[in-house]
Amino acid sequence: MSAIENVNDWKRRTIVGASIGHDQLPAWLTDAYTAFRTNIVDKMYPCFFGSEAERNGTLYYSYVSDAQIDHLPTTLRTFLSVCVDISRDKNNLVIFFEPDSTPAAHSRHRAAFWNTLQYLRDHDPVSKHASDEVDPSDPNWEFPFAGRQFFVVGISPSYRLHRSRNLGPCMIMVFQPREVFRDASTGEEISTTVREVIRNRVRLWDGIGAHPDLCTYGHPGNREWTQYFVSDDNSPETGNCPLSRERGASDSADGREDTRTGESKAR
């Protein structure tokens, strides 16, 4: 796909399943996107890579209404198919979830986040790949899908202290291909200096110290999954990765926690 000429025409970069570009979108999504953009293009927003990608029109979007996540495996594959040079363009897939009718607890959004990743894992089109042999406690593990690796950021209105992860009225999952963190010209991981600049900006934006689970990909002791949906009070992760490594942990498209009620959906 060629670059979108009108970078503000975000609807043309909205993916649902195999379909790209949607004029008729739910009203809640327009409100959620507006709040997201307002935050991320702020000159002080910590992640300047994401800010630049939004301004350049290289971010893609999707959405989940009424907790219907069954289209997400195809949506993620479509996203990968249209990205030409992820290291250069810093393409992310931003998935908005329909806002809760009443404010949800942080734990409920965290559960919905991990249930969604489990569903994607259970419906991965690649039946087996090298990352299946890597334990999530390994410093080089990242969430695998379709033979690629993703750092997945959990964003929620339930964040009060870590304000950089509260970007509007709904839960958001941002899928960042591993290539986003590599220099476009050298292919090397972005430097420690750049990471520290971003984390200093996070501290300024949030007004709270860096989360203790933050580390650097590949470094001894690093666990990427602990950084996906962090606690709001800076308490460190002490458990195991919530993902089951066995395929079939999700029995069906609706066998997951409802992001609004916290109850299992069985229709």
N, C-alpha and C positions, 0 to 999 in steps of 0.2 A: 504494500500500500504506500502511495506517495504521501509526503507530508501534507497535513491539513493546512490549506492556505489561511483560513480564518481560524486562528488559534482559540478564539472565544466561542466557536461553535462546538461546544463540548458534546452536544447531542450526537454529532456525527461520529464521535469516538466512544459511544456507548455500545457495549456488546452484551447480547443475551443469547446464549447458546452459540449457534453458527451465524447469527444475524448481527450486522454492524450498522449503526446509524438508526436512531429512533426519534421521530418527531413527537409522538404521543407518549409522554411519560407521566407517571403519577405526580400530583402536585407536591407530595411530601418529598420526592426526590429532588425537585427543583430547589426547594427550600434547603435541603440537606447539602446539595452541591454548592449553593451560594454561600452557606456558612463555611464549608470546607475551603472554598477558594479564598474567601475573605481572610481566613487565618493563614493559609499557606503562602499567599503572595505578599504577606506583610514582610517588610524588609528586615525585620528582626526575627522572623520565624527561624528556628534553629537549623532545619535541614535545607540548606540552600540548594542542594541538588534537586530536591522535590519542588522547591519554589521555582527554580529555573525551568524544570520540565513542565510545570503547570503554565508558566508564561509562554513557553515555546509551543504548547499544544501537543506535547508528546506523551501525556498521561492518557490512559484509557479508563473507562468506567463500566461498572455493571451494578445491578441492584437485586435485592431479594425482597419480594413482597409476601406478606403472610407466611413467613418462614419457609417458603418453597425454594429449597436449595438444589433441586434436582438438575437444574441447567448448568450449575457451576463447573462440573468437569469439562463439558464442551466449551463453555465460555472461556475457561483458562487455556484450553488448547487453541481456540480461535485467537486469543490475545497473542500467544506465542507465534502463531502463523503470520500475523501482520506486522510484527516488530522486525525491522530490517537490521538495525545496529543498536542493540540495547546498551552497550558500553558507551556509545556516543550520545544516544538520545535519552538515556536514563528512563526508559519506559517502565512504568509501574501500572498495575491493575488495581484500581480503587473500587471496592465493592461496598455499597451502602445497604444497610439493613433497615427495613421499615421501622420507624420509631415506635417505642413502646407507648401504649395508651396511658400507662402510669410509669413513673421512673423505676427502672430496674436496678437491683443491687449489683454491685461490682462483680460479685461471685457468679451471678446469673449470666452476665455478658461473657465472663471468662469461660463458663461452661459452654455457652453457645459457640464461642470462638473455637474451642477445641473439638466440639462435636462436628463443626463444619470441616475442620481439617481432617478429622477421622473419616468423614463421608468422602472427601476428595481422595484420601488414601485408598479407601475401599473401592473407589471407582477409577483408579489410575489406569489409563490405557496401556501403560507398560507393565506387564505382569510381574517382571522382575528386573531389577537393575542393580548396579554396584552399590548404590546407597542403601539398599535393603540389608547389606552386610555390615553397615556402619551403625553402631549403637548411638542413640541420641546423647549419651554422655561423652562421646568422642568430640574433641575440639573442632573437627572438620565436618561434623554432621550439620546438615541443613534440611529443611522440609523438602522431600522429593516429590515431583509430579511430572509425568510425561518425559522422564529422562533428564529433567532439569532440576536445579536447586533454587529454592526461594527462601528469603528472609521474610517473615510475615509479621506485620505490625498490627497489633490490636489497639483500636481507638474507640473510646466510649465516653458518653456524657457522664458516666459514673466517676471519672477521674476528676478529683478536686485539687489535689496537690500537683500532680504531674500534668499541668495544663497543656503541654505540647501534645498530649494524647487525648485531648478533649477538643474536637474540631466541629462540634455541631450537635444536633438533637438526636443523632442515632449512632448505633454501633457501626464501625467501619473496619474492614479488613483490607490492608494494603499488601499486595503481593509484589515483592521486589526480587526480580531474578538476580542470582548471584553476580551476573555480569555488571549490574549497576554499580557495584563496589570495586570495579576494576577500571584502571586508566584506559581510555579508548586507544591511545597510541602505543602503550607498552604492554597492556594486558595484565599488568601487575595490580595487586590489591592497593586501594588508596592508602596513603601513608598514615602512620600513627599521628603525625602532626595534624593532618586534615581531620582525623577522627576526634582529636582532642579539641580542635577549634569548634566542631559541631557540638561536642558534649559541654563545652563551656557556654555555648549559646543556649543549650538546653537548660543549664543551671540558671542563666539569667532570665530566660522566658518563664521557667517554672517557679523560680524563687525557692527551690529546694535542692539539696545536694543530689549528686548523681546516684542513680539506683545502684545498689551493690552488686546486682547480677550483671551489669554491663561489663563486657570484656571485649576481646578482639578475636575475630575468627581465626582459628588455627592455633592460637596460643594455648599453652598448657593450662588446664583448669577451665577453659572456656566451655560453656554449654549454651549454644545458640537458642535453644527452645525456651530457656528461662527468661529470655529477653523479649519474647513475642508479646505476651500479655502480662506486664509486670504488675506487682502490687502497687497500690497508691500510697502506702505509708512507708515505703522503702524496706519492708521486711523481706529478707531473701527467700528464694525458693528452696525448700528443704526436701521435697518429694521427688518422685520419678516423672519422666515425661508422660503426659496423659495419653499419648498416642499408643494404640495397640499396633504391634508390628505384624499381626496376623490379619490378612485380608478377610473381609466379611464381617468386621465388627459392627458395621451398620447394616441392618437387615434389609432396609428399603429406603426409598427417597424420603419417607416421612418418619423414619425411625430415629428421631433426634429430639433434642430439647427445643421446645418452642421458645424463641428469643424473647417473647413477650410475657409468657406465663411461667416458664421454667418447668412446665410439665411435658412429659413425653407425648409426641403426636402420634396417633395411630388411627388413620382414617380408612 
